Amino acid sequence: MKALSIQSSVSYGHVGNSAAVFPLQRIGIDVMPVATVAFSNHTGYGAWRGPLMSGETVREIVTGIDERDGLADVEFVLSGYQGGNDIGDAILDAVALVKERNPKAIYACDPVLGNASSGCFVATEVQELIRDRVIPKADLITPNQFELGFLTNTNPQTLDETLASVDLVRELGPKHVLVTSVARPDRPENTIEMLAVTDEGAWIVQTPHLPMKANGSGDVTAALFTAHFVKTNDAALALAKTVSSVFALLENTLASGERELQLIESQEAYAHPEMQFEVRKIR
Protein backbone atom coordinates (compact mmCIF):
# COMPACT_ATOMS: atom_id res chain seq x y z
CA MET A 1 0.00 0.00 0.00
CA LYS A 2 1.30 3.44 -0.95
CA ALA A 3 0.53 6.83 0.63
CA LEU A 4 1.35 10.48 -0.03
CA SER A 5 1.88 12.44 3.20
CA ILE A 6 2.08 16.24 2.88
CA GLN A 7 3.10 17.65 6.26
CA SER A 8 5.78 19.51 8.15
CA SER A 9 9.22 18.00 8.67
CA VAL A 10 11.55 18.54 11.64
CA SER A 11 15.06 17.24 12.16
CA TYR A 12 14.94 17.19 15.97
CA GLY A 13 11.96 15.46 17.52
CA HIS A 14 8.80 14.08 15.99
CA VAL A 15 5.88 16.06 14.58
CA GLY A 16 4.20 16.09 11.18
CA ASN A 17 5.88 13.75 8.73
CA SER A 18 8.68 13.26 11.24
CA ALA A 19 6.06 11.62 13.47
CA ALA A 20 3.83 9.93 10.88
CA VAL A 21 6.19 8.36 8.36
CA PHE A 22 8.04 5.81 10.48
CA PRO A 23 4.95 4.28 12.16
CA LEU A 24 3.35 3.96 8.73
CA GLN A 25 6.45 2.30 7.32
CA ARG A 26 6.58 -0.03 10.32
CA ILE A 27 3.11 -1.37 9.47
CA GLY A 28 4.00 -1.86 5.82
CA ILE A 29 2.94 1.41 4.15
CA ASP A 30 5.17 2.81 1.40
CA VAL A 31 5.07 6.51 2.28
CA MET A 32 6.11 9.34 0.00
CA PRO A 33 6.64 12.32 2.32
CA VAL A 34 6.35 15.87 1.01
CA ALA A 35 7.53 18.58 3.40
CA THR A 36 5.60 21.81 3.94
CA VAL A 37 8.35 23.13 6.22
CA ALA A 38 11.87 21.92 6.95
CA PHE A 39 12.50 23.08 10.50
CA SER A 40 15.16 22.20 13.03
CA ASN A 41 12.47 21.43 15.63
CA HIS A 42 8.76 22.03 16.25
CA THR A 43 7.60 25.53 17.10
CA GLY A 44 6.56 24.60 20.63
CA TYR A 45 10.13 25.34 21.71
CA GLY A 46 9.60 29.00 20.86
CA ALA A 47 12.61 29.13 18.54
CA TRP A 48 13.48 27.15 15.44
CA ARG A 49 15.44 27.39 12.22
CA GLY A 50 14.75 26.39 8.65
CA PRO A 51 12.53 27.33 5.72
CA LEU A 52 8.84 27.28 4.97
CA MET A 53 8.06 25.64 1.67
CA SER A 54 5.90 27.50 -0.81
CA GLY A 55 2.81 26.01 -2.34
CA GLU A 56 4.63 26.06 -5.67
CA THR A 57 7.46 23.97 -4.22
CA VAL A 58 4.95 21.40 -2.94
CA ARG A 59 3.31 21.32 -6.39
CA GLU A 60 6.69 20.84 -8.08
CA ILE A 61 7.52 17.85 -5.85
CA VAL A 62 4.12 16.25 -6.41
CA THR A 63 4.45 16.84 -10.16
CA GLY A 64 7.85 15.16 -10.14
CA ILE A 65 6.36 12.13 -8.37
CA ASP A 66 3.57 12.04 -10.95
CA GLU A 67 6.09 12.16 -13.79
CA ARG A 68 7.51 8.90 -12.45
CA ASP A 69 3.94 7.45 -12.39
CA GLY A 70 4.26 7.46 -8.61
CA LEU A 71 0.70 8.57 -7.95
CA ALA A 72 -1.04 5.81 -9.87
CA ASP A 73 -1.21 3.41 -6.93
CA VAL A 74 -1.49 5.87 -4.03
CA GLU A 75 -4.34 4.70 -1.80
CA PHE A 76 -4.49 7.67 0.54
CA VAL A 77 -3.28 11.23 0.87
CA LEU A 78 -2.59 12.45 4.40
CA SER A 79 -2.29 16.05 5.53
CA GLY A 80 -1.90 17.77 8.89
CA TYR A 81 -1.17 21.36 9.85
CA GLN A 82 -1.73 23.77 6.95
CA GLY A 83 0.09 27.06 7.33
CA GLY A 84 -1.98 29.12 4.90
CA ASN A 85 -3.92 29.29 1.64
CA ASP A 86 -0.76 28.76 -0.40
CA ILE A 87 0.00 25.37 1.12
CA GLY A 88 -3.68 24.49 1.46
CA ASP A 89 -4.32 25.01 -2.24
CA ALA A 90 -1.26 22.93 -3.12
CA ILE A 91 -2.52 20.08 -0.93
CA LEU A 92 -5.97 20.22 -2.51
CA ASP A 93 -4.38 20.21 -5.97
CA ALA A 94 -2.35 17.14 -4.98
CA VAL A 95 -5.49 15.39 -3.74
CA ALA A 96 -7.29 16.11 -7.00
CA LEU A 97 -4.35 14.78 -9.01
CA VAL A 98 -4.08 11.60 -6.93
CA LYS A 99 -7.80 10.94 -7.31
CA GLU A 100 -7.49 11.52 -11.05
CA ARG A 101 -4.79 8.85 -11.17
CA ASN A 102 -6.61 6.52 -8.75
CA PRO A 103 -10.31 7.29 -8.20
CA LYS A 104 -10.39 4.86 -5.25
CA ALA A 105 -7.85 6.89 -3.27
CA ILE A 106 -9.07 8.78 -0.21
CA TYR A 107 -8.01 12.06 1.36
CA ALA A 108 -7.47 12.01 5.11
CA CYS A 109 -7.15 15.40 6.79
CA ASP A 110 -6.18 16.15 10.36
CA PRO A 111 -7.76 19.63 10.69
CA VAL A 112 -5.21 21.17 13.05
CA LEU A 113 -6.92 24.24 14.54
CA GLY A 114 -6.47 24.19 18.31
CA ASN A 115 -7.49 22.42 21.49
CA ALA A 116 -9.74 22.84 24.49
CA SER A 117 -7.05 24.31 26.73
CA SER A 118 -5.50 26.77 24.25
CA GLY A 119 -8.42 27.56 21.98
CA CYS A 120 -7.85 28.18 18.27
CA PHE A 121 -4.15 28.81 17.62
CA VAL A 122 -4.05 29.20 13.83
CA ALA A 123 -4.62 32.34 11.75
CA THR A 124 -8.11 33.31 10.63
CA GLU A 125 -7.27 32.50 7.01
CA VAL A 126 -6.28 28.95 8.04
CA GLN A 127 -9.50 28.51 10.02
CA GLU A 128 -11.54 29.54 6.99
CA LEU A 129 -9.43 27.45 4.62
CA ILE A 130 -9.92 24.28 6.61
CA ARG A 131 -13.58 24.80 7.45
CA ASP A 132 -14.81 26.09 4.10
CA ARG A 133 -12.57 24.47 1.51
CA VAL A 134 -10.61 21.54 2.91
CA ILE A 135 -13.25 19.71 4.96
CA PRO A 136 -15.68 19.41 2.01
CA LYS A 137 -12.93 17.72 -0.02
CA ALA A 138 -11.87 15.26 2.70
CA ASP A 139 -13.08 11.67 2.91
CA LEU A 140 -11.74 11.12 6.44
CA ILE A 141 -11.03 13.71 9.13
CA THR A 142 -9.47 13.34 12.57
CA PRO A 143 -10.41 16.40 14.66
CA ASN A 144 -10.17 16.58 18.42
CA GLN A 145 -13.39 17.38 20.27
CA PHE A 146 -12.63 21.12 20.29
CA GLU A 147 -11.88 21.18 16.54
CA LEU A 148 -15.08 19.25 15.85
CA GLY A 149 -17.01 21.96 17.66
CA PHE A 150 -15.25 24.70 15.74
CA LEU A 151 -15.97 23.08 12.37
CA THR A 152 -19.68 22.72 13.18
CA ASN A 153 -20.20 25.90 15.26
CA THR A 154 -21.21 23.75 18.22
CA ASN A 155 -19.79 23.05 21.68
CA PRO A 156 -20.03 19.28 22.12
CA GLN A 157 -19.58 18.06 25.69
CA THR A 158 -21.73 14.97 26.21
CA LEU A 159 -21.51 11.88 24.06
CA ASP A 160 -24.86 12.65 22.42
CA GLU A 161 -23.72 16.19 21.64
CA THR A 162 -20.47 14.91 20.17
CA LEU A 163 -22.32 12.42 17.97
CA ALA A 164 -24.66 15.20 16.82
CA SER A 165 -21.67 17.37 15.90
CA VAL A 166 -20.14 14.46 13.99
CA ASP A 167 -23.37 14.12 12.02
CA LEU A 168 -23.17 17.81 11.16
CA VAL A 169 -19.58 17.64 9.95
CA ARG A 170 -20.33 14.52 7.90
CA GLU A 171 -22.98 16.52 6.05
CA LEU A 172 -20.20 18.84 4.88
CA GLY A 173 -18.40 16.06 3.00
CA PRO A 174 -16.24 13.64 5.01
CA LYS A 175 -18.02 10.34 5.57
CA HIS A 176 -15.46 8.94 8.02
CA VAL A 177 -14.66 10.79 11.25
CA LEU A 178 -12.28 10.01 14.10
CA VAL A 179 -12.73 12.31 17.11
CA THR A 180 -9.75 12.37 19.46
CA SER A 181 -9.52 13.74 23.01
CA VAL A 182 -13.20 13.18 23.76
CA ALA A 183 -13.68 14.40 27.33
CA ARG A 184 -17.36 13.98 28.17
CA PRO A 185 -18.27 15.16 31.68
CA ASP A 186 -19.66 11.81 32.85
CA ARG A 187 -16.62 9.72 31.96
CA PRO A 188 -14.66 8.04 34.77
CA GLU A 189 -12.01 10.23 36.35
CA ASN A 190 -8.58 10.28 34.65
CA THR A 191 -9.81 8.75 31.40
CA ILE A 192 -10.01 9.99 27.83
CA GLU A 193 -11.81 8.59 24.78
CA MET A 194 -11.71 8.31 21.00
CA LEU A 195 -14.78 8.06 18.81
CA ALA A 196 -14.99 6.73 15.24
CA VAL A 197 -18.05 7.21 13.02
CA THR A 198 -18.76 5.89 9.51
CA ASP A 199 -21.85 4.93 7.53
CA GLU A 200 -21.69 1.55 9.30
CA GLY A 201 -21.96 2.90 12.84
CA ALA A 202 -20.17 4.61 15.72
CA TRP A 203 -17.61 3.15 18.13
CA ILE A 204 -15.90 4.51 21.23
CA VAL A 205 -12.83 3.43 23.19
CA GLN A 206 -11.63 4.62 26.59
CA THR A 207 -8.09 4.70 27.96
CA PRO A 208 -6.36 6.17 31.01
CA HIS A 209 -5.51 9.85 30.56
CA LEU A 210 -1.76 10.17 30.94
CA PRO A 211 -0.51 13.39 32.60
CA MET A 212 1.57 14.77 29.73
CA LYS A 213 1.64 16.93 26.63
CA ALA A 214 3.00 15.05 23.64
CA ASN A 215 3.63 17.07 20.49
CA GLY A 216 3.17 14.85 17.46
CA SER A 217 0.91 12.25 19.05
CA GLY A 218 -2.04 13.51 17.01
CA ASP A 219 0.00 13.11 13.82
CA VAL A 220 0.76 9.49 14.73
CA THR A 221 -2.90 8.88 15.58
CA ALA A 222 -4.19 10.28 12.28
CA ALA A 223 -1.63 8.32 10.28
CA LEU A 224 -2.21 4.95 11.94
CA PHE A 225 -5.99 5.19 11.96
CA THR A 226 -6.07 6.16 8.30
CA ALA A 227 -3.78 3.33 7.28
CA HIS A 228 -5.61 0.69 9.31
CA PHE A 229 -8.98 1.90 8.06
CA VAL A 230 -7.93 1.94 4.41
CA LYS A 231 -6.39 -1.53 4.79
CA THR A 232 -9.38 -3.14 6.50
CA ASN A 233 -12.42 -0.92 5.86
CA ASP A 234 -13.22 -1.70 9.51
CA ALA A 235 -13.44 1.41 11.70
CA ALA A 236 -13.72 -0.55 14.95
CA LEU A 237 -10.60 -2.57 14.22
CA ALA A 238 -8.73 0.53 13.05
CA LEU A 239 -9.73 2.30 16.27
CA ALA A 240 -8.62 -0.61 18.46
CA LYS A 241 -5.23 -0.91 16.78
CA THR A 242 -4.60 2.82 16.75
CA VAL A 243 -5.46 3.49 20.37
CA SER A 244 -3.39 0.53 21.53
CA SER A 245 -0.34 1.70 19.59
CA VAL A 246 -0.62 5.35 20.56
CA PHE A 247 -1.20 4.60 24.25
CA ALA A 248 1.95 2.46 24.32
CA LEU A 249 3.87 5.27 22.61
CA LEU A 250 2.65 7.78 25.19
CA GLU A 251 3.39 5.41 28.09
CA ASN A 252 6.93 4.89 26.85
CA THR A 253 7.42 8.63 26.38
CA LEU A 254 6.14 9.43 29.86
CA ALA A 255 8.35 6.77 31.43
CA SER A 256 11.40 8.09 29.60
CA GLY A 257 11.12 11.55 31.11
CA GLU A 258 11.87 13.01 27.68
CA ARG A 259 9.89 15.80 26.02
CA GLU A 260 9.93 14.25 22.55
CA LEU A 261 7.96 11.16 21.54
CA GLN A 262 9.87 7.91 21.93
CA LEU A 263 8.88 7.04 18.39
CA ILE A 264 11.59 4.54 17.46
CA GLU A 265 11.64 2.86 20.88
CA SER A 266 7.89 2.17 20.55
CA GLN A 267 7.97 0.57 17.12
CA GLU A 268 6.76 -2.86 18.23
CA ALA A 269 3.55 -1.21 19.43
CA TYR A 270 2.76 -0.18 15.84
CA ALA A 271 3.62 -3.51 14.29
CA HIS A 272 2.06 -5.65 17.02
CA PRO A 273 -0.51 -3.64 19.03
CA GLU A 274 -1.61 -5.38 22.21
CA MET A 275 -5.31 -4.60 21.62
CA GLN A 276 -5.77 -4.05 25.34
CA PHE A 277 -8.72 -1.65 25.16
CA GLU A 278 -12.37 -2.52 24.51
CA VAL A 279 -14.05 -0.82 21.57
CA ARG A 280 -17.80 -0.44 22.10
CA LYS A 281 -20.37 0.12 19.38
CA ILE A 282 -22.68 2.91 20.51
CA ARG A 283 -24.81 3.45 17.40
KAJOKA-V40927 format. One record per residue. N is the residue number from 1. RES is the residue in three letters. SS is DSSP state (@ for helix, = for strand, . for the rest). OMEGA is omega as a letter, one per 20 degrees, with the letter a starting at -180 (* if undefined). NEAR is the number of other ideal C-beta (glycine too) atoms within 8 Angstrom. Layout:
# KAJOKA-V40927
n->(N & N)
res->(RES & RES)
ss->(SS & SS)
omega->(OMEGA & OMEGA)
near->(NEAR & NEAR)
This chain:
# KAJOKA-V40927
n->(1 & 2 & 3 & 4 & 5 & 6 & 7 & 8 & 9 & 10 & 11 & 12 & 13 & 14 & 15 & 16 & 17 & 18 & 19 & 20 & 21 & 22 & 23 & 24 & 25 & 26 & 27 & 28 & 29 & 30 & 31 & 32 & 33 & 34 & 35 & 36 & 37 & 38 & 39 & 40 & 41 & 42 & 43 & 44 & 45 & 46 & 47 & 48 & 49 & 50 & 51 & 52 & 53 & 54 & 55 & 56 & 57 & 58 & 59 & 60 & 61 & 62 & 63 & 64 & 65 & 66 & 67 & 68 & 69 & 70 & 71 & 72 & 73 & 74 & 75 & 76 & 77 & 78 & 79 & 80 & 81 & 82 & 83 & 84 & 85 & 86 & 87 & 88 & 89 & 90 & 91 & 92 & 93 & 94 & 95 & 96 & 97 & 98 & 99 & 100 & 101 & 102 & 103 & 104 & 105 & 106 & 107 & 108 & 109 & 110 & 111 & 112 & 113 & 114 & 115 & 116 & 117 & 118 & 119 & 120 & 121 & 122 & 123 & 124 & 125 & 126 & 127 & 128 & 129 & 130 & 131 & 132 & 133 & 134 & 135 & 136 & 137 & 138 & 139 & 140 & 141 & 142 & 143 & 144 & 145 & 146 & 147 & 148 & 149 & 150 & 151 & 152 & 153 & 154 & 155 & 156 & 157 & 158 & 159 & 160 & 161 & 162 & 163 & 164 & 165 & 166 & 167 & 168 & 169 & 170 & 171 & 172 & 173 & 174 & 175 & 176 & 177 & 178 & 179 & 180 & 181 & 182 & 183 & 184 & 185 & 186 & 187 & 188 & 189 & 190 & 191 & 192 & 193 & 194 & 195 & 196 & 197 & 198 & 199 & 200 & 201 & 202 & 203 & 204 & 205 & 206 & 207 & 208 & 209 & 210 & 211 & 212 & 213 & 214 & 215 & 216 & 217 & 218 & 219 & 220 & 221 & 222 & 223 & 224 & 225 & 226 & 227 & 228 & 229 & 230 & 231 & 232 & 233 & 234 & 235 & 236 & 237 & 238 & 239 & 240 & 241 & 242 & 243 & 244 & 245 & 246 & 247 & 248 & 249 & 250 & 251 & 252 & 253 & 254 & 255 & 256 & 257 & 258 & 259 & 260 & 261 & 262 & 263 & 264 & 265 & 266 & 267 & 268 & 269 & 270 & 271 & 272 & 273 & 274 & 275 & 276 & 277 & 278 & 279 & 280 & 281 & 282 & 283)
res->(MET & LYS & ALA & LEU & SER & ILE & GLN & SER & SER & VAL & SER & TYR & GLY & HIS & VAL & GLY & ASN & SER & ALA & ALA & VAL & PHE & PRO & LEU & GLN & ARG & ILE & GLY & ILE & ASP & VAL & MET & PRO & VAL & ALA & THR & VAL & ALA & PHE & SER & ASN & HIS & THR & GLY & TYR & GLY & ALA & TRP & ARG & GLY & PRO & LEU & MET & SER & GLY & GLU & THR & VAL & ARG & GLU & ILE & VAL & THR & GLY & ILE & ASP & GLU & ARG & ASP & GLY & LEU & ALA & ASP & VAL & GLU & PHE & VAL & LEU & SER & GLY & TYR & GLN & GLY & GLY & ASN & ASP & ILE & GLY & ASP & ALA & ILE & LEU & ASP & ALA & VAL & ALA & LEU & VAL & LYS & GLU & ARG & ASN & PRO & LYS & ALA & ILE & TYR & ALA & CYS & ASP & PRO & VAL & LEU & GLY & ASN & ALA & SER & SER & GLY & CYS & PHE & VAL & ALA & THR & GLU & VAL & GLN & GLU & LEU & ILE & ARG & ASP & ARG & VAL & ILE & PRO & LYS & ALA & ASP & LEU & ILE & THR & PRO & ASN & GLN & PHE & GLU & LEU & GLY & PHE & LEU & THR & ASN & THR & ASN & PRO & GLN & THR & LEU & ASP & GLU & THR & LEU & ALA & SER & VAL & ASP & LEU & VAL & ARG & GLU & LEU & GLY & PRO & LYS & HIS & VAL & LEU & VAL & THR & SER & VAL & ALA & ARG & PRO & ASP & ARG & PRO & GLU & ASN & THR & ILE & GLU & MET & LEU & ALA & VAL & THR & ASP & GLU & GLY & ALA & TRP & ILE & VAL & GLN & THR & PRO & HIS & LEU & PRO & MET & LYS & ALA & ASN & GLY & SER & GLY & ASP & VAL & THR & ALA & ALA & LEU & PHE & THR & ALA & HIS & PHE & VAL & LYS & THR & ASN & ASP & ALA & ALA & LEU & ALA & LEU & ALA & LYS & THR & VAL & SER & SER & VAL & PHE & ALA & LEU & LEU & GLU & ASN & THR & LEU & ALA & SER & GLY & GLU & ARG & GLU & LEU & GLN & LEU & ILE & GLU & SER & GLN & GLU & ALA & TYR & ALA & HIS & PRO & GLU & MET & GLN & PHE & GLU & VAL & ARG & LYS & ILE & ARG)
ss->(. & = & = & = & = & = & = & = & = & = & . & . & . & . & . & . & @ & @ & @ & @ & @ & @ & @ & @ & @ & @ & . & . & . & = & = & = & = & = & = & = & = & = & = & . & . & . & @ & @ & @ & . & . & . & . & = & = & = & . & . & @ & @ & @ & @ & @ & @ & @ & @ & @ & @ & @ & @ & @ & . & . & . & . & . & . & = & = & = & = & = & = & . & . & . & . & . & @ & @ & @ & @ & @ & @ & @ & @ & @ & @ & @ & @ & @ & @ & @ & @ & @ & . & . & . & . & = & = & = & = & . & . & . & . & = & = & . & . & . & = & = & . & . & . & @ & @ & @ & @ & @ & @ & @ & @ & @ & @ & @ & @ & @ & @ & . & . & = & = & . & . & = & @ & @ & @ & @ & @ & @ & @ & @ & . & . & . & . & . & . & @ & @ & @ & @ & @ & @ & @ & @ & @ & @ & @ & @ & @ & . & . & . & . & = & = & = & = & = & = & = & . & . & . & . & . & . & . & . & = & = & = & = & = & = & = & = & . & . & = & = & = & = & = & = & = & = & . & . & . & . & . & . & . & . & @ & @ & @ & @ & @ & @ & @ & @ & @ & @ & @ & @ & @ & @ & @ & @ & . & . & @ & @ & @ & @ & @ & @ & @ & @ & @ & @ & @ & @ & @ & @ & @ & @ & @ & @ & @ & @ & @ & @ & . & . & . & . & . & . & . & . & . & . & @ & @ & @ & @ & @ & . & . & . & . & . & . & . & = & = & = & . & .)
omega->(a & a & r & a & a & a & r & r & r & r & r & r & a & r & r & r & r & r & a & a & a & r & r & r & a & r & r & r & r & a & r & a & r & a & r & r & r & a & r & a & a & a & r & r & r & r & a & r & r & a & r & r & r & r & a & r & r & r & a & a & r & r & r & r & a & r & r & a & a & a & a & a & r & a & r & r & a & r & r & a & r & a & a & a & a & r & a & r & r & r & r & r & r & r & a & a & r & a & r & a & r & a & r & a & r & r & r & a & r & a & a & a & a & r & a & a & a & a & a & a & r & a & a & a & r & r & a & r & a & a & a & a & a & a & r & a & a & r & a & r & a & r & r & a & r & a & r & r & r & a & a & a & r & r & a & r & a & r & r & r & r & r & r & r & r & r & r & a & r & r & a & r & a & a & a & a & r & r & r & r & r & a & r & a & a & r & r & a & r & r & r & a & r & a & r & a & r & r & a & a & r & a & r & r & a & r & r & r & a & a & a & r & a & r & r & a & r & r & r & a & a & a & a & r & a & a & a & a & r & r & a & a & a & a & a & r & r & r & a & a & a & a & r & a & a & r & r & r & a & r & a & r & r & a & a & a & a & r & a & r & r & a & a & a & a & a & r & r & r & a & a & a & a & r & a & a & a & r & a & r & a & r & *)
near->(9 & 11 & 16 & 16 & 16 & 13 & 16 & 14 & 13 & 14 & 9 & 6 & 12 & 12 & 11 & 16 & 13 & 13 & 16 & 17 & 12 & 10 & 15 & 14 & 10 & 9 & 11 & 5 & 10 & 7 & 12 & 11 & 9 & 13 & 10 & 15 & 12 & 8 & 13 & 8 & 9 & 13 & 6 & 5 & 7 & 4 & 4 & 10 & 5 & 8 & 5 & 6 & 11 & 7 & 11 & 7 & 8 & 16 & 11 & 8 & 9 & 16 & 8 & 8 & 11 & 11 & 6 & 6 & 6 & 9 & 13 & 7 & 6 & 15 & 11 & 13 & 16 & 16 & 13 & 13 & 10 & 14 & 9 & 10 & 7 & 9 & 13 & 15 & 9 & 14 & 14 & 11 & 10 & 15 & 11 & 8 & 11 & 14 & 10 & 6 & 10 & 11 & 5 & 5 & 12 & 11 & 14 & 15 & 14 & 14 & 13 & 9 & 14 & 10 & 10 & 8 & 4 & 6 & 7 & 7 & 7 & 9 & 6 & 5 & 8 & 13 & 12 & 9 & 13 & 15 & 11 & 8 & 11 & 16 & 16 & 8 & 9 & 12 & 9 & 15 & 14 & 16 & 15 & 11 & 14 & 13 & 13 & 17 & 12 & 12 & 14 & 9 & 5 & 10 & 5 & 11 & 7 & 9 & 10 & 6 & 11 & 16 & 13 & 10 & 13 & 14 & 8 & 10 & 15 & 11 & 5 & 9 & 9 & 13 & 8 & 12 & 16 & 14 & 16 & 11 & 11 & 13 & 9 & 10 & 6 & 4 & 10 & 5 & 4 & 5 & 10 & 11 & 12 & 16 & 15 & 16 & 14 & 9 & 3 & 4 & 9 & 11 & 14 & 13 & 13 & 10 & 11 & 7 & 7 & 8 & 4 & 7 & 3 & 8 & 11 & 16 & 12 & 12 & 16 & 17 & 14 & 15 & 15 & 16 & 14 & 15 & 14 & 13 & 13 & 11 & 7 & 8 & 5 & 7 & 13 & 11 & 9 & 13 & 15 & 13 & 12 & 14 & 13 & 14 & 15 & 12 & 13 & 12 & 15 & 12 & 9 & 12 & 14 & 9 & 6 & 8 & 3 & 6 & 3 & 11 & 14 & 11 & 14 & 6 & 7 & 14 & 11 & 6 & 13 & 11 & 7 & 5 & 11 & 7 & 7 & 5 & 11 & 5 & 11 & 7 & 8 & 8 & 6)
